[in-house]
Amino acid sequence: MVKQKERRPGSKTVGGPGAKPQRDVRRDAPLKTGEPPAKPARHDGTRSAPAARNRNERTAEPRVAASVSAAPERPLIVRNGERPAERVPVILESLGAGDFHLIDSGNGLKLEQYGPHRIVRPEAQALWQPSLAAHVWDNADAIFTGDTDEDGMGRWRFQREVLGETWPLQLLGIDFLGRFTAFRHVGVFPEQIVHWTWMKEQIEAAKRPLKVLNLFGYTGVASLVAAAAGAEVTHVDASKKAIGWARENQALGRMEKLPIRWICEDAMKFILREERRGSKYDIILTDPPKFGRGPNGEVWHLFEHLPSMLDICREILSPKALGLVLTAYSIRASFYSIHELMRETMRGAGGVVESGELVIREAGLDGKSPSRALSTSLFSRWVPK
Ligand SMILES: C[S@@+](CC[C@H](N)C(=O)[O-])C[C@H]1O[C@@H](n2cnc3c(N)ncnc32)[C@H](O)[C@@H]1O
């Protein structure tokens, strides 16, 4: 590994004097749902949380005000059974997979490899200094130059040539498109690989047809992994654009024949309806943002709605369910808050609740040299054993 000898990479130095020609490109307009109105009152200081992130991270669609609440009238069910056993803390770690690895991080930035492209993006949790020399960072193919306003859109600066908006990637055998979006995202959240690998193993080992529900499913990589492993999948996201991208990913992998229902709807509304209908799922993945909006302006606020969401999810788990998996990011909370909520919600269900953090370990330029761990999110999952 090349050690740092010169100046450190950072927003001021990357692309500074002597750097290669650059082009700034603003990709796609904001999507239509997913985040609160521009510049809302800050509800907490997300940057200081254990898994703190920019509020705009991992949301497909920041956008307009509307005040319809998706908070259900439905009261929480009183549950008196024993709480499931617990396993804490569990750190689920990934060193990258397929076409992705984290090369280096530091100075509030991360340097990642996505297939042929090396990309620099903000990473508030990288408080340390980068390991690699500044010229390695400066040579990245694309650098996200978001304004420092957390709610702001950003531009991609291309160091050599202007790159296409999308490019092919593969993870866990699934083809999909990497994508330079306006909000620093690249069409996939690779820290989820650990959940997807777990889910794939469950589906393959089950030897029976499983039904998987992917709530807040974004570009559908998890849905495609589940369907390719043999499950019947229901994918729900509030963003028409994200659903369109998910369908593109399905077509790219020639997976159109696989049983996936793509549903553009508010997640709470959808699960409430499923509960009324008596629908059941064997595995539920839910990866909600802190704030979001349904297609009709329904408000999702994690701290208000998560207890209800888990309560309803429990009701739509099948009697032989294999897991309920929650990821939470960009919130000021310990994993214990989602852990204890999950245990309360799953009272009487037996099994075990395991909770902790999802981390990605730096893997160096070659993708094989483990170094520091970068925390990305909190998780809690109930499993029957
Ligand atoms: C962090 S992304 C999920 C990423 C996904 N788990 C993955 O790894 O590919 C959050 C998603 O929630 C969606 N969303 C936001 N508010 C929503 C709501 N009220 N109902 C359904 N989806 C919503 C956004 O459109 C976005 O795609």
Ligand as a Chemical Component Dictionary entry (heavy atoms), coordinates in Angstrom:
data_LIG
# 
_chem_comp.id                   LIG 
_chem_comp.type                 NON-POLYMER 
_chem_comp.pdbx_formal_charge   0 
_chem_comp.three_letter_code    LIG 
# 
loop_
_chem_comp_atom.comp_id 
_chem_comp_atom.atom_id 
_chem_comp_atom.alt_atom_id 
_chem_comp_atom.type_symbol 
_chem_comp_atom.charge 
_chem_comp_atom.model_Cartn_x 
_chem_comp_atom.model_Cartn_y 
_chem_comp_atom.model_Cartn_z 
_chem_comp_atom.pdbx_ordinal 
LIG C1  C1  C 0  -31.829 4.278  2.024  1  
LIG S1  S1  S 1  -32.856 4.057  0.712  2  
LIG C2  C2  C 0  -32.984 2.315  0.900  3  
LIG C3  C3  C 0  -31.804 1.576  0.305  4  
LIG C4  C4  C 0  -32.013 0.111  0.069  5  
LIG N1  N1  N 0  -32.221 -0.618 1.301  6  
LIG C5  C5  C 0  -30.811 -0.477 -0.639 7  
LIG O1  O1  O 0  -29.858 -0.832 0.064  8  
LIG O2  O2  O -1 -30.800 -0.525 -1.850 9  
LIG C6  C6  C 0  -34.353 4.732  1.305  10 
LIG C7  C7  C 0  -35.499 4.606  0.317  11 
LIG O3  O3  O 0  -36.700 4.913  1.009  12 
LIG C8  C8  C 0  -37.601 5.464  0.068  13 
LIG N2  N2  N 0  -38.655 6.140  0.837  14 
LIG C9  C9  C 0  -38.611 7.297  1.508  15 
LIG N3  N3  N 0  -39.788 7.536  2.125  16 
LIG C10 C10 C 0  -40.601 6.494  1.841  17 
LIG C11 C11 C 0  -41.928 6.152  2.210  18 
LIG N4  N4  N 0  -42.677 6.940  2.967  19 
LIG N5  N5  N 0  -42.427 4.978  1.768  20 
LIG C12 C12 C 0  -41.689 4.150  0.975  21 
LIG N6  N6  N 0  -40.415 4.428  0.594  22 
LIG C13 C13 C 0  -39.874 5.593  1.023  23 
LIG C14 C14 C 0  -36.743 6.384  -0.767 24 
LIG O4  O4  O 0  -37.353 6.638  -2.025 25 
LIG C15 C15 C 0  -35.452 5.537  -0.874 26 
LIG O5  O5  O 0  -35.432 4.793  -2.058 27 
# 
loop_
_chem_comp_bond.comp_id 
_chem_comp_bond.atom_id_1 
_chem_comp_bond.atom_id_2 
_chem_comp_bond.value_order 
_chem_comp_bond.pdbx_ordinal 
LIG C1  S1  SING 1  
LIG S1  C2  SING 2  
LIG S1  C6  SING 3  
LIG C2  C3  SING 4  
LIG C3  C4  SING 5  
LIG C4  N1  SING 6  
LIG C4  C5  SING 7  
LIG C5  O1  DOUB 8  
LIG C5  O2  SING 9  
LIG C6  C7  SING 10 
LIG C7  O3  SING 11 
LIG C7  C15 SING 12 
LIG O3  C8  SING 13 
LIG C8  N2  SING 14 
LIG C8  C14 SING 15 
LIG N2  C9  SING 16 
LIG N2  C13 SING 17 
LIG C9  N3  DOUB 18 
LIG N3  C10 SING 19 
LIG C10 C11 SING 20 
LIG C10 C13 DOUB 21 
LIG C11 N4  SING 22 
LIG C11 N5  DOUB 23 
LIG N5  C12 SING 24 
LIG C12 N6  DOUB 25 
LIG N6  C13 SING 26 
LIG C14 O4  SING 27 
LIG C14 C15 SING 28 
LIG C15 O5  SING 29 
# 
